[in-house]
């Protein structure tokens, strides 16, 4: 698009949503036309993020906001319960969703893909918008070819609703593409406490840590004879995701159908 891309933000009053609002307002190629959130209704979106007035008032009615503002793209960082209905509302109105919320089932993604293709628009569902996280997944998939014994440990704050994280599931899927299923550990092992060995995926385990004071980290640990390899990514600030979100908003306007994973939009 040669003109500004019109953007609506769902979850705009939340911590990630505020970062998205700020990013959109500061990018000259983007135009904020709607900000949707359950709190701060009526407040100017610019003032909400510490910037000059944007002339966009916060609202709690997603469908009405999309109908009135007619955005090109909806960016959604809400929660697993809201993300699916928000996405379907946007798609049915011809708005392209860029979704950072995780927890979609395969059946839901198939439905979104069908609806998008019927309307000739695109949708992105991305567990992570961080370039570093994408590189971690890529390196892990490569390492799994040579060191198939692997476990994933992911760390998030205690208010995160889904476990394991979307990033860890996406990492596990990337590993499974290059590694045959191998049931690890002693075949006679016994969990004295249920869940102690973590969630099972393709023969290996994913462990979810939830603690206050933690932001977002993940380790992929490979074990071999006399050695281990650890691939770790740490996120310290939500602003670190914004270059990826901006790129996704600009690229989704040229896509038809559902894209699962931000890496598929990168050159």
C-alpha positions in Angstrom: 0.0 0.0 0.0 1.3 3.4 -0.9 -1.1 5.2 1.5 -1.2 4.8 5.3 -2.5 1.5 6.6 -5.4 2.0 8.9 -5.0 0.1 12.1 -7.4 -0.9 15.0 -6.0 -2.2 18.2 -7.9 -4.7 20.4 -6.8 -4.9 24.0 -5.5 -1.4 23.7 -5.6 -0.6 27.4 -3.5 -3.7 28.3 0.3 -3.7 28.6 1.0 -5.1 25.2 -1.9 -3.1 23.6 -0.5 0.2 24.9 2.8 -0.6 23.2 1.0 -1.4 20.0 -0.9 1.9 20.2 2.3 3.8 20.7 4.1 2.0 17.9 1.2 2.8 15.5 1.1 6.5 16.4 4.8 6.9 16.0 5.0 5.1 12.6 4.2 7.5 9.7 3.1 4.7 7.4 0.4 3.6 9.9 -2.8 5.4 11.1 -4.6 4.5 14.3 -8.3 4.6 13.6 -9.7 2.6 16.6 -8.7 1.5 20.0 -10.7 -1.2 21.8 -10.4 -2.1 25.5 -12.6 -3.0 28.4 -11.2 -0.2 30.5 -10.4 3.5 29.9 -13.5 3.8 27.7 -13.8 7.3 26.3 -10.2 8.2 27.0 -8.0 9.4 24.1 -5.7 6.6 23.0 -2.7 9.0 22.6 -3.1 10.3 26.1 -3.4 6.7 27.3 0.2 5.9 26.2 1.7 9.3 27.2 1.6 10.9 23.7 -0.3 13.9 22.4 -4.0 13.4 21.7 -4.6 11.1 18.8 -8.3 11.9 18.2 -9.2 8.3 18.8 -11.4 7.6 21.8 -11.2 4.2 23.6 -14.3 2.0 23.2 -15.4 -1.4 24.5 -17.5 -2.3 21.4 -15.2 -4.1 18.9 -17.8 -4.7 16.1 -19.1 -1.1 16.2 -15.5 0.3 16.2 -14.6 -1.8 13.2 -17.7 -0.9 11.3 -17.3 2.8 12.0 -13.5 3.1 11.4 -13.2 0.6 8.6 -9.5 -0.3 9.3 -7.3 -2.4 7.1 -5.8 -4.4 10.0 -6.8 -5.3 13.5 -4.0 -6.0 16.0 -5.1 -8.2 18.8 -3.2 -8.8 22.0 -6.1 -9.7 24.3 -6.5 -13.2 25.8 -7.3 -16.7 24.6 -11.0 -16.4 25.4 -11.5 -13.2 23.4 -9.1 -13.8 20.5 -11.2 -16.2 18.5 -14.4 -14.1 18.5 -12.4 -11.0 17.9 -10.7 -12.6 14.9 -13.9 -13.9 13.4 -15.6 -10.5 13.8 -12.8 -8.8 12.0 -12.6 -11.3 9.2 -16.3 -11.2 8.6 -16.0 -7.4 8.3 -13.1 -7.7 5.8 -10.5 -6.6 8.3 -7.1 -8.4 8.4 -6.3 -9.7 11.9 -2.7 -9.7 13.3 -3.0 -11.8 16.4 -0.4 -12.1 19.2 -2.7 -14.1 21.5 -2.1 -17.8 21.6 -4.4 -20.7 22.4 -6.1 -21.3 19.0 -7.0 -24.9 18.2 -6.3 -26.4 14.8 -10.0 -26.5 14.1 -10.3 -22.8 14.8 -7.3 -21.9 12.6 -8.8 -24.0 9.8 -12.1 -22.1 10.1 -10.3 -18.7 10.1 -8.3 -19.8 7.0 -11.5 -20.7 5.1 -13.2 -17.4 6.0 -10.2 -15.4 5.0 -9.9 -17.1 1.7 -13.6 -16.5 0.9 -13.0 -12.8 1.4 -9.6 -12.6 -0.2 -7.9 -11.3 2.9 -5.1 -12.5 5.2 -4.7 -13.2 8.9 -1.6 -13.8 11.0 -1.5 -15.7 14.2 2.0 -15.4 15.7 3.1 -16.9 19.1 6.0 -14.5 19.1 7.0 -11.4 17.2 10.6 -11.3 18.5 13.3 -11.8 15.9 15.5 -13.4 18.6 12.7 -15.9 19.5 12.4 -16.8 15.8 16.1 -17.4 15.6 15.9 -19.6 18.7 13.3 -21.7 17.0 15.3 -22.0 13.8 18.5 -22.9 15.7 16.6 -25.5 17.8 15.2 -27.2 14.8 18.7 -27.4 13.2 20.2 -28.8 16.4 17.5 -31.5 16.8 18.8 -33.1 13.6 22.1 -34.0 15.4 21.0 -34.1 19.1 17.5 -35.6 19.2 17.3 -35.7 23.0 15.7 -32.4 24.0 13.5 -30.7 26.5 12.0 -27.2 26.6 11.6 -25.0 29.7 9.6 -21.8 29.3 9.2 -19.0 31.9 6.5 -16.4 32.2 4.8 -14.3 34.8 2.2 -15.8 37.0 -0.7 -14.0 35.2 -0.2 -15.8 31.9 -3.3 -17.9 31.2 -2.1 -20.6 28.8 0.5 -23.3 29.5 2.6 -24.2 27.7 3.2 -21.0 25.9 2.5 -20.5 22.2 6.2 -19.9 21.7 7.2 -23.2 23.2 4.5 -25.1 21.2 5.7 -23.5 18.0 9.3 -24.4 19.0 8.3 -28.0 19.6 6.5 -28.1 16.2 9.7 -26.8 14.5 11.8 -29.5 16.2 9.3 -32.2 15.3 9.7 -31.3 11.6 13.4 -32.3 11.7 13.4 -35.0 14.4 11.6 -38.4 14.4 9.5 -39.1 17.4 11.8 -40.5 20.1 10.4 -41.4 23.5 13.1 -40.1 25.9 14.1 -41.1 29.4 14.0 -44.5 31.2 11.0 -46.6 29.9 10.3 -47.5 33.5 10.3 -44.0 35.0 7.4 -43.1 37.2 6.0 -39.7 38.1 5.7 -39.6 41.9 3.9 -36.3 41.6 1.7 -36.0 38.5 3.0 -33.6 35.9 6.5 -33.6 37.3 8.0 -34.5 34.0 6.1 -31.8 32.1 3.9 -31.9 29.1 4.5 -34.6 26.4 5.1 -33.6 22.8 6.5 -35.9 20.2 8.5 -37.9 22.7 10.0 -34.9 24.6 8.8 -32.7 27.4 7.8 -29.0 27.8 8.0 -27.5 31.2 6.1 -24.3 32.1 7.3 -22.0 34.9 4.9 -19.3 36.2 6.3 -16.8 38.7 5.8 -13.2 39.6 8.7 -11.0 38.5 9.4 -13.1 35.4 8.7 -11.6 31.9 9.4 -14.1 29.1 12.3 -16.6 28.7 12.7 -19.9 27.1 15.5 -22.6 27.1 15.8 -25.4 24.6 18.1 -28.0 26.2 19.7 -30.8 24.1 21.6 -33.7 25.7 24.2 -36.0 24.2 27.0 -38.2 25.4 29.1 -36.2 27.8 27.6 -32.8 26.7 24.6 -30.5 26.6 23.6 -27.7 24.4 21.4 -24.9 25.6 19.7 -22.4 23.3 18.1 -19.6 25.3 16.1 -16.5 24.5 15.2 -13.8 27.0 12.7 -10.9 26.5 13.0 -8.0 28.9 10.5 -5.5 27.6 7.4 -5.5 25.5 8.8 -2.8 23.2 11.1 -5.5 21.8 8.2 -7.1 20.0 7.1 -3.9 18.3 9.4 -4.0 15.2 8.0 -7.4 14.4 4.4 -6.2 14.9 4.9 -3.3 12.6 6.4 -5.5 9.9 3.5 -7.9 10.3 0.9 -5.1 9.9 2.6 -3.9 6.7 2.9 -7.4 5.2 -0.5 -8.9 6.0 -2.2 -6.6 3.6 -0.6 -8.5 0.7 -1.5 -12.0 2.0 -4.6 -14.2 1.4 -5.5 -16.9 4.0 -4.2 -17.7 7.4 -0.5 -17.5 8.2 0.6 -19.3 11.5 4.0 -17.9 12.6 5.6 -14.6 12.0 8.6 -16.2 10.4 6.6 -16.9 7.3 6.3 -13.1 6.6 10.0 -12.4 6.8 12.1 -12.2 3.7 
